[in-house]
Amino acid sequence: MARITKIQPRPNSFRVDNIIIDEYSEKIGAIGVAIYNVLSRHADRETGICYPSIRLIARKLALGRTTVKKYLRILLNHSLIAISSRLSDEGDPTSNLYMLLDPSPEKVALRRRQLEALLRPQEDTFKLDPASDITDCKFSVAQRLRSSAQIEGDRIRREGALRKMRGTLSQRRTPICG
């Protein structure tokens, strides 16, 4: 009689839900599955959080950075991951925080309903009174959820873009003929 051996989990290994292959492989493609696997490989087993850089993901899979960004967006749109940008102490962007989300259809549907509820206009939000200043208006829940780090990062990026634009404009003003 043949003996069946049981596969034991090995150290330094990771698992991926069957749903990723069975339900999502056609939607996210082979590259999406590969990127999800890299994220799973780096994720904490209890929280599902990881911090690999786009460069690292691209290098591991021999892909371009643009391709990695495209497929991360696809995974995000299918509610398989959550992405949060991170900033260093100096305010410079660093690697993103990625959280693997439960891929079961019930949990994905629940997250979509919650997101739609957040984005649905609510009563008495963002009403402008012509006599009042714009800073006195109420903002929606989705706008209040932005962390101060994200707001500060946006401000720093805008200032950098303005500095770069001013530098480009000042270079154009120099006369071509002396």
N, C-alpha and C positions, 0 to 999 in steps of 0.2 A: 504494500500500500504506500502511495506517495505521501510524503510528509510536507505539510505546508509550513513555511517559515514566516514568522511575523516580522515586519519591518519595524525596527526600533528607531525612534528619533535620534539623530546623531547630533553631537555638539557642533556648533558653528554651522548650523543649517537654518533655513527658514521655510515657512509654509505659505502658500497662497490659496485663498478660497477657490473652490471649484467653480463658483459663480463667475469669477473673472474670465475663465475660459469658456464655460458653457453659455453664459448670457451676454457677455460684453465683448468677446473677441471679435465678432463681426462688426460691432459698433466702433471700437477703438483701434482696431487693426493690430497687426503683429508688433509694430513698433510701440504702440500704446501698452500692450501686454508686457513687452520687454522693459519699458520705463517703469511700469507699475511694479515689476519684479525687482528692479534696482531699488526703488523706494522701499519695498517690503524687506529687502535684504538689509537696508540700513536702519529700518524702523525699530524703535523700542517695542518689545513684545507685549508689554502691558498697555502702553499709551498709544502706540501706532504713530509716534512722532519721530521725524528724522530731519536732518539738516544738510543733505548732500548738495553741493553746488551744481549748477547747470553744466559747468565745465567737467566735473567729475562724472556726471551721468553720461555726457556726450563721449567722454574718453572711454568709459567702460563698454559702451555699445558701439563705438566707432561711428558716431553720428555727428552732425553739425549742431551747433548751439541753437540755431533757428529751428531745426527739426525738433529738438528736445522741447523748446518753448511751445511749439505748436501742439505737440502731443500732451504736454502738461496741461495746456488749456483744454484739450479734448477730455482728459481725465477729470478735470475740474467741472466741465460742463455736464458730464455724466454723473456727477456727485460721488465719485469714487475717492477723491482726495479734497482736502482743503489746503489752501496756500496762504501764507501770511509772510509779508516781507519783514525783514529784520534790519536794524541799523546798529552800527558799532557805537561805542561811547562817544566817538567824535561826530556821529551823525552820518557816516558814510554807509551806503548799502552793503550788506554782507549776504551770505547765503540765505535762501528762503527757509521758512519752517514749513514742512509738509506733514499733514496728518492723514493717515489712511483711514477712510471712513468705512463703516459697515456696508458691504456691497449688496446685502439682501434687498430684494425689490421693495419690501415693506418699509425698510429704513430709508431707502432712497426716496420713496414717495412721501414719507413723513417729512424729510428734510426739505423737499421741494415745496410742500404745503406751508411749512414754517417760513421759508424764504419768501414765498408769495405773500404771506400775511404781513411780513415785515415791509415789503415793498409796496403794498397796497396803500393808497393815500388814506390817511386817517382824518377824522373830523378835527377841525381847528388846528391843523398843522400848516405851517408856512403861509399864513395870511399876511399880506402887506397892507398896512394902513398908510396912505399917501402922506399923512401928517407926521408919521413916526420915522425914526431912523431905521435902516435895514438891519442894524444889529439887535433891534428889539424884537425881531420876529421869532416865532417858534419853529423849530426844526423837527423833521420826522424822526422816528425811532432809528431808521437805518443810518441817517446822518449822525445821530448821537453816538452810534456804536463805534465810529472811527476812533481809534486810540490816539492819544496825544502824540505817540511816537510816529504814527503814520502821518499826522498833520504836520509835524515838525519835519519829517522826511520830505513831504511834498514841498514845503516851503524852501528847504535847502536845495532840492532839485530845481525848483523854479528860479531861485537866485543864481544857481550855476548856469542854467540855460540863458538867463538874461545877461550874465557876464560874458558868456561865450558869444551871444548875439552882438553885444556892444563891441566886443573885440573884432568881430567880423566886419561890422559896419565901419569902425574906425580905420580898418585896413583898406576898405574900399574908398574912403575919402582921400587917401593920399594921392597926389597927382601922379599920373602915369609918366608924363614928360617933365623933366626937371628944368 
